């Protein structure tokens, strides 16, 4: 099992449709995707073509039993995490299931909190039992197993072999400098300097001197000659971060340096040869900057020929969990700490937060949590407040129903039934449907709004369908 498998669905095998739906919704609310089937035979058919993170199965099923399903999977060599549940639990059954390789054994009536905890334990146990697959998931320290990142690593490795300038595009916090360093390490220039510079941090009036150097007496305060960044990166790579912030007049001189492979120091009379590979990066839309005359089109086309886009974290779904654990390991090691457990609520918050600040924001959150962690546990309370608040929000609309005839948010007032008063049963059905609609189909939230147990809601919904 790998880190990304936590983001694979959980398989629920249960012939009672109401219980199966209850289990699926409970696990969905805990942040997992689920698949549900009514029999062991259906489970085997699904597993033949669909990967899942783990399975929860009832013992009593039509046809093959849950115990027989467990036995067949283990005999086939499957290491899938499996929890067995039954309303007819005995010590003998529990011992048999565990001997056959079940990871846990729970009895009905279901304790939903216990199920969530058991699922987390099984997934965490399997995660900790396997080593990181560094060859496939890392590119010079950049973590990424998603198809988008694997494609990026492949393209970056190929482009690194040339000396052509490269433009790296991506939102703030996606790791543009890390990718630039990786490209340098993959290139034939890897033994020469890698010189990073943030174009937004250099005062405009000093920028030309910083890049190209100056001769003695070139301007007030130039008491001696100084070599610029191009000379500092001689034979290596010059990384121009936030190139969109570079003044237009300096862009022209940069273009000339790219084309002629020479620079002229401020106050100098002759061009000096340089051998530097340019790697530029920006979070800006340079085509829009060209339209607004803030960026030269000829420089853009010179750079854009070999461009790489780093996807934002929200587009790297299968990478988030792998990043979480890799960053926990990184910061635990840096702080000489041993993190042995993550609270389920903390993991859920980390996996479901949208990260507008991308990997940088994720790393800062984990560094804080590791720093505050105690007794080897990464606690939910140690995460930044914005992550905790995001996780605490209920899905669906916040609804406060009343008996005064107030309209539920997002719903329409039902038209009155002509010629007769509706029955109490019809009013109840209509009200349940409206609350269900207003919560976006979230049965857990609907039960909370109605003030009834979720099992009661499922039973009434079944009655309404009859």
N, C-alpha and C positions, 0 to 999 in steps of 0.2 A: 504493500500500500504506500502511496505517496501523498504528499501534502495536498495536492490538488484534489484527491479523492474525497475529501470532506465536502467538496462542492459537487460531487456526483450525487445522484438521488439515493434515498434510502428506500429499500423495497419492503413493503408491508404485505404479508401473506395471511389473509383472514377471510373466512367465508361469510361471516356476519357483516353485511354491508354497513350497518350503522356503526359498529365498532371499528371497522376498517376506516371509515370516513373520519371518525373521531380521532383515531391514531394519526392519520395523515394530517389533519388540520392542526393537531397539537404539535407535531413535528415541524409543520410549515411555520407555525408561530414561533418556534424555537430557531428558525433560520435555515431549515433544511428543505431541499426539494424532495418530493416523494413520488413513488409509483406504487399502486395498489393492485393486487390480483387476488382472486377468491380461492385458488387451489395451488397445491404443490406442483402439479403438472404445468399450470400457467407460469409459475415462477421459473421452472427449468427452461421453458420455451423462451421466456423473456431474457434470462441470464445467458442464453446461447448467443445473443446478439447485442445486448445492452449492458455496459458496465455499471455497477452500482457500488456505493460506498460500503453498505452493509445490509443485512436483512433482519427483519423481525417476523417471526412466524408463529402462528398458533399451532398447538399439538394436534387437536382434533380438526381434521379437514376432510372434505369429500374425496374419496379415492386415497392417494398416498397421504400418510400422516406427516406432521411436521418433523417427527423423529426420523422417519424414513427419508425425508427430504434432506435433513441434516446429514444423515449417514451417507447418502448418495453423493452429496457435495464433497464431503471429507474424503471419501474413497476416490473421487476423481482428482484429488489434489488441491481442491479449492481452499484458499486461506481467507475466504470472505468472512467478515465479522458477522456472527449470528446470535441473536437473542431469541430464546424460546419462551412463549407465554401460553398459559392454559388456565381454564377455570376448574380443571380437575387435577390440580397439582398435588403430587405426593413426593415424599423423599426419594422413593425409587425412581420416579420419572426424572427428578432433578439430577440424581446421580447418573442415570443413563445418558441424559442429554449432555452433561458436562464431560462424561467419559468419551462421548462421540465427538467432542470438540466444540460444543456450544460455548460462547463467551459469557453468557449470563442466562439466568432462568427466573422468570417473574410469573406471578399468579394473578388471576382475576379474583375479585373485581379490580380493575386496573387503577393503580396509583400513578396518575399522569406525571407527577413530579419525579417519581422513581424511574419512570420510563425515560424521561429526558436525561436524567443523570446516568442511567445505564448506557444509553446511546453515546453520550459524551465519553464515558469511561472506555467503551469499546474502541471508539475511533481514536482516542488519545493513546490508548495502550498500543494499538497497531502503529500509530505514527511514531511513537518513541522506540519501537522495536526495530525500525529500519533506519539505515544510514541515508544521508542526503545523496542524491544522484547529481554530483557536481558536474559531471561531464556534460550532461544534457541541459542542466538548468542554469549554468553560470557561463557568462562570457566576460572574462577578465573582471570578475567580481560583480557583474550585473546579473541579477536573478530574473529568470523569465522562462517559463515553459509553455506559455500560450502560443498559439500559432502566429500571432502578430509579432511577438518578441523573437520567436525562433526565426521567422523570416527576416527580421531586422538584423539579428546576429549574422545570418548567412550573407546578407547584402553588405553589411559593414565589413565582414572579413574579406569579401571579394574586392571591395573598393579600397581597402587598406593596402592592397598589393600595388596599386598605382600611385602616382605622385600628383594626381589631379586634385584640385581644391574640392572640399566637401562642405555642403550646407546641411546642418542638423536642425530640424524643425521640431517643436514640441512645446507644450504648455510649461509654465514655471513649475519646477519641482519634479520634472519627469526624469532628470538625470542626464542632461545634455553634455555636461563636462565629463561625466563618467564614461559616456560613449566615445567622446573625443579622445580620452586617454586610452580607451580600449583599442581604438583604431590606430593610434600611435604605437601601441605595444604590438599590434599585429603587423605593422609595416616594417620595411627594411630600415627605417630611421629609428628604431626602438632604442638603440644605444645612444642616440643624440638627445639633446634637450627637448622636453615638452614644456612650452611656455604659455600659460593661460593668462588672458587679460580680459577684464570686463569693460567693454567700451562705455558703459553707462557710468563707470566710477572715475573716469579720467576727465579732469576739467578740459573744456573745449580748447582753451588757449594753449594748453600744454600737450594736446593730443598728438600733433604732428611731431613734436620733439620726442615724445615717448615712443612713438612707433619707429621713426627714422633716425633718431639721434640728432645731435647738433655739433657744430664746430665752436671753438672758443670764440667768444665775443659775438655770437650770432644774435643775441638779444641781451637786455639788461639782466644781469645775474648769471649769465653763461660764462663763468670764470675759467672753465676748462671744457675741453671737448668731451662729449658723452655719446656712447654707442646706444642705439635704441633697441626695441624689442625684436626687430627683424634680425639684428646682429646677435642678440642673445640666443635666438632660436636657430642659429646657423647649423645646417645639416639636419635639423629636427623638424618639429611641428610647432606652429604658432596658432593657438586657439583663440579666436576672436568671439567671445561670448557677447550676446546682445548686440550683434552687428547692426541691427536696426536703429541703434542709438547713435551711430557714427555720423558726424556732419557730412553733408553732401560734398563739400569741397575736398574733404579728406578721402571720401569714397573714390574720387577720381584718381588720387595718388595711389591708393591701394590697388585699383584696377591696373594702373601702369606697372606697379611692382609685380603683380601677378603675371602680366603679359611679358614684361621685359626682364624679369628676374634681377632687377637692380633697384636701389633706393638712393635718394639724394638727401643727406643730412641737412637740417635747417642751417642756412648760411653757407652751405658747401657749394663748390663750383663744378663738381663732377659726380657722376653716378658711380655707385659702388655695387659690385655684384653680390647677390645673396642667394643662398640655396635653402629655401624654406618651404615647407608644405603648409598651406592655409587650411584650417578647419574652422568654419564659422558656425554660429548658432544664433537662433532667435526664437522668441515666443510670439513675435509680431507676424501679421499677415503682410509680407513684403509687397505683394501685388497691390494691395490697397495703399501701402506707403508710396509706391510708384505713382499711383493715380493722384495722390496728394503732393507729389513732387518732393517727398522726403527721402526717397531712395532712388538711386540711379538704375535704370532698366538694364544698361549694359553690364553693370556689376552683378545684378541679380541673375541675368542669364549665364554669366560666366560661372557663378557659384551653383546655380540651380540644376545644371546639367547632371551633377551627381549629388542628389539630395536624399536624406534619410529622415523619416518621420518617426519619432518615438510616440507610441500611443499613450494617451492618458490612462491612469490607473483604472478608471471606470470602464475602460474597454478591454481590460486584461483580467477578466473574471477569474480564470483558472490560476492566475498568478498571485492573487491577493493572499491566500492562505499560505502559500509557499514563502512569500515575502515576510509574512507575520512571523513565522517560526525562524526563518533565516536571520531576521533582524533581532529577534529575542536572543538567539544564540550569540550574535555579534556583540550586543550590548551587555549581555550577561558575562561573556568572556572578558570584555573590556573592563567591567567593574568587579571581576573576580567573584561573581555570584553564580549560584546554581539554581536555575528555574526549572522545577520539576512538574509544575502543574499550572494550568490557566483556568480560572473560573469560567464556567460555561457562558455566563452573562458577559464577561469581558471578551471572550472569543467571538461571541455573537456580535457585539458592538464593533469590534475591529474588522470583522468580515463584511458588515453591512453599511458602514459609514461611506458616504460618496467621495470623500477625499478631494475637495477642490484644489488643495495644495499638493496633490499627487504623492509620489513616493517620499518626498521630503517631509510632508505632513505626517504620513504614516510612521516614518522613522522617528520623528520628534515625539510622537505619542508613545511609541514603544520605549524609547530611551527614558522618558519620564516614568512610565510604569515600572520598568526594570529598576530604576533608581529608588523608587518608593516601595518596591516589593519587599515582603518579609517572609521568612521561613520557607523560601523556595516556591512561593505561590504568587502569580501575577493576578492582582485583584482588580475587579471592575472599578472600585472607588479610586484607583490610582491612575485611571485614564483621564485625559483632559475632559473638562466639563462638557464641551460641545459634542464629544463622542457619546458620553453617557446620556445626554439629553436626547440625541437622535434616537438612541435605542429605546428610551422610555416612552416615546410617542406611540400612541395606539395607531394601528393601521385603520384606514377608513375614517369616516367623519365622526367628530365628537357629537353625540346626540344626547339630549336631555328630554325625554318624552314626558308629557304631562297629561293629566286627565281633563284639561280645560279646553281641548279641541285645538291646541297649537299644532301647526303643520310641521312635520319633520323636515329638517334641512335637506334640500336636494330632491324632495318628493313633490308630487302633485296631489291636490285634494281630490279624493275619489268622488266621482259623480254620485249623487244620491240615487238610491234604487227606487225606480218609479213604482207607484201603486202599493208599496208595502214597506214595512220596516224590516231591515236586515236582522237575521237571527244573531244571537250572541256568538254562536260558533262561526258564522260568516264574518262578523266583526273581528273576532280573534284571528282568523285566517288572514284577513286583509291586513290587519295590523302587523302580524308577523312578517308578511311579505314585504310591507313597506319598510320595516326596520331592517330586514335583510337586504333590501335594495339600497337603503341609505348607508349601510356599512360596507357596501361593495361586495356583498356575499360572504363577509367574514362571520362565520357562525359563532366563534368564540365571543366576538364583540357584541353580536346580536343577543346572545344569551345574557351577557352582562347588562345590556340596556334593558332587556325585558325583566331582569331580576329572577331568572330561572336557571336551573342547572343545565349544562349543555346536553346531558342525556335526555332531559325533558324536552329540550328544543328539538333534538333529532326525532324523538318519538312523535311530537306534534307535526313535524314536517312530513313524516311518513304517513300519519293519519290524513294530512291534507292532500296527499298524493293518491290516496285510495278512492 
